[in-house]
Amino acid sequence: MLEINGENFKKEVLECKTPVLLDFWASWCGPCRMLAPVFEKVGAGFAGKVKFAKANVDENQELAGKFNVMGIPTMVLFEKGKEKARMSSALSEEGLQAWIEDSLE
């Protein structure tokens, strides 16, 4: 899974030709740990269509602050360098898949 930080954010997220779903998370966050396997599994299903990436809020506080991430997990969907959608909760596999598909329409 691609880890995003202040150094690679512009290249990997803002300049990416495909949409990017960025999961803001922390190792101490229970819901984040529950979401992790779902995020990876759904990400595999969107390979080539949506880039899935993660940003640890403890290691990237400035990045989390820039996007007003107040709670975790928070997933932000970027398209053409702009925030298109946001979800601040852990979702089921079906829920995450549906949210992404709806957000990309």
Rosetta constraint file for C-alpha pairs under 8 A:
AtomPair CA 1 CA 40 HARMONIC 7.58 0.50
AtomPair CA 1 CA 52 HARMONIC 7.26 0.50
AtomPair CA 1 CA 53 HARMONIC 6.10 0.50
AtomPair CA 1 CA 54 HARMONIC 7.19 0.50
AtomPair CA 2 CA 52 HARMONIC 7.14 0.50
AtomPair CA 2 CA 53 HARMONIC 4.81 0.50
AtomPair CA 2 CA 54 HARMONIC 6.32 0.50
AtomPair CA 3 CA 53 HARMONIC 5.86 0.50
AtomPair CA 3 CA 54 HARMONIC 5.04 0.50
AtomPair CA 3 CA 55 HARMONIC 5.81 0.50
AtomPair CA 3 CA 56 HARMONIC 7.93 0.50
AtomPair CA 4 CA 8 HARMONIC 6.11 0.50
AtomPair CA 4 CA 9 HARMONIC 5.74 0.50
AtomPair CA 4 CA 12 HARMONIC 7.57 0.50
AtomPair CA 4 CA 53 HARMONIC 6.52 0.50
AtomPair CA 4 CA 54 HARMONIC 5.82 0.50
AtomPair CA 4 CA 55 HARMONIC 4.96 0.50
AtomPair CA 4 CA 56 HARMONIC 7.94 0.50
AtomPair CA 5 CA 9 HARMONIC 5.70 0.50
AtomPair CA 5 CA 55 HARMONIC 6.35 0.50
AtomPair CA 5 CA 59 HARMONIC 7.89 0.50
AtomPair CA 5 CA 60 HARMONIC 6.06 0.50
AtomPair CA 5 CA 63 HARMONIC 7.39 0.50
AtomPair CA 6 CA 10 HARMONIC 7.93 0.50
AtomPair CA 6 CA 60 HARMONIC 6.86 0.50
AtomPair CA 6 CA 62 HARMONIC 7.78 0.50
AtomPair CA 6 CA 63 HARMONIC 6.44 0.50
AtomPair CA 8 CA 12 HARMONIC 5.82 0.50
AtomPair CA 8 CA 13 HARMONIC 7.97 0.50
AtomPair CA 9 CA 13 HARMONIC 5.40 0.50
AtomPair CA 9 CA 14 HARMONIC 6.83 0.50
AtomPair CA 10 CA 14 HARMONIC 4.82 0.50
AtomPair CA 10 CA 15 HARMONIC 6.07 0.50
AtomPair CA 11 CA 15 HARMONIC 5.12 0.50
AtomPair CA 11 CA 16 HARMONIC 6.70 0.50
AtomPair CA 12 CA 16 HARMONIC 5.69 0.50
AtomPair CA 13 CA 20 HARMONIC 6.08 0.50
AtomPair CA 13 CA 78 HARMONIC 7.16 0.50
AtomPair CA 13 CA 81 HARMONIC 6.66 0.50
AtomPair CA 14 CA 78 HARMONIC 7.52 0.50
AtomPair CA 14 CA 80 HARMONIC 6.76 0.50
AtomPair CA 14 CA 81 HARMONIC 3.90 0.50
AtomPair CA 14 CA 82 HARMONIC 7.10 0.50
AtomPair CA 15 CA 80 HARMONIC 7.18 0.50
AtomPair CA 15 CA 81 HARMONIC 6.07 0.50
AtomPair CA 16 CA 20 HARMONIC 7.42 0.50
AtomPair CA 16 CA 80 HARMONIC 7.08 0.50
AtomPair CA 16 CA 81 HARMONIC 7.25 0.50
AtomPair CA 17 CA 80 HARMONIC 6.65 0.50
AtomPair CA 18 CA 48 HARMONIC 7.88 0.50
AtomPair CA 18 CA 49 HARMONIC 6.35 0.50
AtomPair CA 18 CA 50 HARMONIC 5.86 0.50
AtomPair CA 18 CA 51 HARMONIC 6.77 0.50
AtomPair CA 18 CA 79 HARMONIC 6.92 0.50
AtomPair CA 18 CA 80 HARMONIC 7.46 0.50
AtomPair CA 19 CA 49 HARMONIC 7.18 0.50
AtomPair CA 19 CA 50 HARMONIC 5.01 0.50
AtomPair CA 19 CA 51 HARMONIC 6.26 0.50
AtomPair CA 19 CA 77 HARMONIC 6.94 0.50
AtomPair CA 19 CA 78 HARMONIC 5.54 0.50
AtomPair CA 19 CA 79 HARMONIC 4.48 0.50
AtomPair CA 19 CA 80 HARMONIC 6.88 0.50
AtomPair CA 20 CA 50 HARMONIC 5.53 0.50
AtomPair CA 20 CA 51 HARMONIC 4.61 0.50
AtomPair CA 20 CA 52 HARMONIC 5.87 0.50
AtomPair CA 20 CA 53 HARMONIC 7.23 0.50
AtomPair CA 20 CA 77 HARMONIC 5.70 0.50
AtomPair CA 20 CA 78 HARMONIC 5.08 0.50
AtomPair CA 20 CA 79 HARMONIC 6.53 0.50
AtomPair CA 21 CA 50 HARMONIC 6.89 0.50
AtomPair CA 21 CA 51 HARMONIC 6.18 0.50
AtomPair CA 21 CA 52 HARMONIC 4.94 0.50
AtomPair CA 21 CA 53 HARMONIC 6.20 0.50
AtomPair CA 21 CA 75 HARMONIC 6.54 0.50
AtomPair CA 21 CA 76 HARMONIC 5.72 0.50
AtomPair CA 21 CA 77 HARMONIC 4.39 0.50
AtomPair CA 21 CA 78 HARMONIC 6.29 0.50
AtomPair CA 22 CA 52 HARMONIC 6.18 0.50
AtomPair CA 22 CA 53 HARMONIC 4.89 0.50
AtomPair CA 22 CA 54 HARMONIC 5.35 0.50
AtomPair CA 22 CA 55 HARMONIC 6.91 0.50
AtomPair CA 22 CA 75 HARMONIC 5.46 0.50
AtomPair CA 22 CA 76 HARMONIC 5.22 0.50
AtomPair CA 22 CA 77 HARMONIC 6.30 0.50
AtomPair CA 22 CA 78 HARMONIC 7.75 0.50
AtomPair CA 23 CA 52 HARMONIC 7.87 0.50
AtomPair CA 23 CA 53 HARMONIC 6.27 0.50
AtomPair CA 23 CA 54 HARMONIC 4.60 0.50
AtomPair CA 23 CA 55 HARMONIC 6.08 0.50
AtomPair CA 23 CA 73 HARMONIC 6.78 0.50
AtomPair CA 23 CA 74 HARMONIC 5.88 0.50
AtomPair CA 23 CA 75 HARMONIC 4.36 0.50
AtomPair CA 23 CA 76 HARMONIC 6.57 0.50
AtomPair CA 24 CA 54 HARMONIC 5.97 0.50
AtomPair CA 24 CA 55 HARMONIC 4.88 0.50
AtomPair CA 24 CA 56 HARMONIC 5.89 0.50
AtomPair CA 24 CA 57 HARMONIC 6.05 0.50
AtomPair CA 24 CA 64 HARMONIC 7.27 0.50
AtomPair CA 24 CA 69 HARMONIC 7.74 0.50
AtomPair CA 24 CA 72 HARMONIC 6.40 0.50
AtomPair CA 24 CA 73 HARMONIC 5.71 0.50
AtomPair CA 24 CA 74 HARMONIC 5.22 0.50
AtomPair CA 24 CA 75 HARMONIC 6.09 0.50
AtomPair CA 24 CA 76 HARMONIC 7.99 0.50
AtomPair CA 25 CA 29 HARMONIC 7.17 0.50
AtomPair CA 25 CA 32 HARMONIC 5.75 0.50
AtomPair CA 25 CA 54 HARMONIC 7.15 0.50
AtomPair CA 25 CA 55 HARMONIC 6.29 0.50
AtomPair CA 25 CA 56 HARMONIC 5.06 0.50
AtomPair CA 25 CA 57 HARMONIC 5.82 0.50
AtomPair CA 25 CA 72 HARMONIC 5.71 0.50
AtomPair CA 25 CA 73 HARMONIC 5.16 0.50
AtomPair CA 25 CA 74 HARMONIC 7.08 0.50
AtomPair CA 26 CA 32 HARMONIC 6.74 0.50
AtomPair CA 26 CA 56 HARMONIC 5.30 0.50
AtomPair CA 26 CA 57 HARMONIC 5.87 0.50
AtomPair CA 26 CA 58 HARMONIC 6.41 0.50
AtomPair CA 26 CA 72 HARMONIC 7.54 0.50
AtomPair CA 26 CA 73 HARMONIC 7.91 0.50
AtomPair CA 27 CA 32 HARMONIC 7.47 0.50
AtomPair CA 27 CA 33 HARMONIC 7.16 0.50
AtomPair CA 27 CA 56 HARMONIC 7.82 0.50
AtomPair CA 29 CA 33 HARMONIC 6.43 0.50
AtomPair CA 29 CA 72 HARMONIC 7.35 0.50
AtomPair CA 29 CA 73 HARMONIC 7.80 0.50
AtomPair CA 30 CA 34 HARMONIC 6.39 0.50
AtomPair CA 31 CA 35 HARMONIC 6.15 0.50
AtomPair CA 31 CA 72 HARMONIC 7.81 0.50
AtomPair CA 31 CA 73 HARMONIC 6.73 0.50
AtomPair CA 31 CA 89 HARMONIC 7.69 0.50
AtomPair CA 31 CA 90 HARMONIC 5.98 0.50
AtomPair CA 32 CA 36 HARMONIC 6.16 0.50
AtomPair CA 32 CA 72 HARMONIC 6.86 0.50
AtomPair CA 32 CA 73 HARMONIC 5.25 0.50
AtomPair CA 32 CA 90 HARMONIC 6.92 0.50
AtomPair CA 33 CA 37 HARMONIC 7.79 0.50
AtomPair CA 34 CA 38 HARMONIC 7.58 0.50
AtomPair CA 34 CA 90 HARMONIC 7.22 0.50
AtomPair CA 35 CA 39 HARMONIC 5.91 0.50
AtomPair CA 35 CA 73 HARMONIC 7.92 0.50
AtomPair CA 35 CA 90 HARMONIC 5.37 0.50
AtomPair CA 35 CA 91 HARMONIC 6.78 0.50
AtomPair CA 35 CA 92 HARMONIC 7.81 0.50
AtomPair CA 36 CA 40 HARMONIC 6.27 0.50
AtomPair CA 37 CA 41 HARMONIC 6.11 0.50
AtomPair CA 38 CA 42 HARMONIC 6.02 0.50
AtomPair CA 38 CA 91 HARMONIC 7.95 0.50
AtomPair CA 38 CA 92 HARMONIC 6.85 0.50
AtomPair CA 38 CA 93 HARMONIC 5.45 0.50
AtomPair CA 39 CA 43 HARMONIC 5.86 0.50
AtomPair CA 39 CA 52 HARMONIC 7.94 0.50
AtomPair CA 39 CA 93 HARMONIC 7.65 0.50
AtomPair CA 39 CA 96 HARMONIC 7.86 0.50
AtomPair CA 40 CA 44 HARMONIC 6.33 0.50
AtomPair CA 40 CA 52 HARMONIC 7.89 0.50
AtomPair CA 41 CA 45 HARMONIC 6.78 0.50
AtomPair CA 41 CA 93 HARMONIC 7.78 0.50
AtomPair CA 42 CA 46 HARMONIC 6.60 0.50
AtomPair CA 42 CA 93 HARMONIC 6.48 0.50
AtomPair CA 42 CA 96 HARMONIC 7.42 0.50
AtomPair CA 42 CA 97 HARMONIC 6.47 0.50
AtomPair CA 43 CA 47 HARMONIC 6.29 0.50
AtomPair CA 43 CA 50 HARMONIC 7.52 0.50
AtomPair CA 43 CA 51 HARMONIC 7.42 0.50
AtomPair CA 43 CA 52 HARMONIC 5.75 0.50
AtomPair CA 46 CA 50 HARMONIC 5.49 0.50
AtomPair CA 46 CA 51 HARMONIC 7.65 0.50
AtomPair CA 47 CA 51 HARMONIC 6.88 0.50
AtomPair CA 55 CA 59 HARMONIC 7.96 0.50
AtomPair CA 55 CA 60 HARMONIC 6.80 0.50
AtomPair CA 56 CA 60 HARMONIC 5.96 0.50
AtomPair CA 57 CA 61 HARMONIC 5.22 0.50
AtomPair CA 57 CA 63 HARMONIC 7.75 0.50
AtomPair CA 57 CA 64 HARMONIC 5.97 0.50
AtomPair CA 60 CA 64 HARMONIC 6.33 0.50
AtomPair CA 61 CA 65 HARMONIC 5.99 0.50
AtomPair CA 62 CA 66 HARMONIC 6.11 0.50
AtomPair CA 63 CA 67 HARMONIC 6.64 0.50
AtomPair CA 64 CA 68 HARMONIC 6.18 0.50
AtomPair CA 64 CA 69 HARMONIC 5.21 0.50
AtomPair CA 65 CA 69 HARMONIC 6.03 0.50
AtomPair CA 69 CA 74 HARMONIC 6.79 0.50
AtomPair CA 71 CA 88 HARMONIC 6.87 0.50
AtomPair CA 72 CA 88 HARMONIC 6.44 0.50
AtomPair CA 72 CA 89 HARMONIC 7.11 0.50
AtomPair CA 73 CA 88 HARMONIC 5.78 0.50
AtomPair CA 73 CA 89 HARMONIC 5.70 0.50
AtomPair CA 73 CA 90 HARMONIC 6.47 0.50
AtomPair CA 74 CA 86 HARMONIC 7.07 0.50
AtomPair CA 74 CA 87 HARMONIC 5.66 0.50
AtomPair CA 74 CA 88 HARMONIC 4.17 0.50
AtomPair CA 74 CA 89 HARMONIC 6.31 0.50
AtomPair CA 75 CA 86 HARMONIC 5.66 0.50
AtomPair CA 75 CA 87 HARMONIC 5.22 0.50
AtomPair CA 75 CA 88 HARMONIC 6.30 0.50
AtomPair CA 76 CA 83 HARMONIC 6.69 0.50
AtomPair CA 76 CA 84 HARMONIC 7.58 0.50
AtomPair CA 76 CA 85 HARMONIC 5.92 0.50
AtomPair CA 76 CA 86 HARMONIC 4.51 0.50
AtomPair CA 76 CA 87 HARMONIC 6.61 0.50
AtomPair CA 77 CA 83 HARMONIC 5.89 0.50
AtomPair CA 77 CA 84 HARMONIC 5.56 0.50
AtomPair CA 77 CA 85 HARMONIC 5.12 0.50
AtomPair CA 77 CA 86 HARMONIC 6.17 0.50
AtomPair CA 78 CA 82 HARMONIC 5.24 0.50
AtomPair CA 78 CA 83 HARMONIC 4.45 0.50
AtomPair CA 78 CA 84 HARMONIC 5.40 0.50
AtomPair CA 78 CA 85 HARMONIC 7.25 0.50
AtomPair CA 79 CA 83 HARMONIC 6.47 0.50
AtomPair CA 79 CA 84 HARMONIC 6.13 0.50
AtomPair CA 84 CA 103 HARMONIC 7.29 0.50
AtomPair CA 85 CA 103 HARMONIC 6.28 0.50
AtomPair CA 91 CA 95 HARMONIC 5.50 0.50
AtomPair CA 91 CA 96 HARMONIC 5.50 0.50
AtomPair CA 92 CA 96 HARMONIC 6.02 0.50
AtomPair CA 93 CA 97 HARMONIC 6.18 0.50
AtomPair CA 94 CA 98 HARMONIC 6.10 0.50
AtomPair CA 95 CA 99 HARMONIC 6.05 0.50
AtomPair CA 96 CA 100 HARMONIC 6.19 0.50
AtomPair CA 97 CA 101 HARMONIC 6.26 0.50
AtomPair CA 98 CA 102 HARMONIC 6.01 0.50
AtomPair CA 99 CA 103 HARMONIC 5.97 0.50
AtomPair CA 100 CA 104 HARMONIC 6.18 0.50
AtomPair CA 101 CA 105 HARMONIC 6.61 0.50
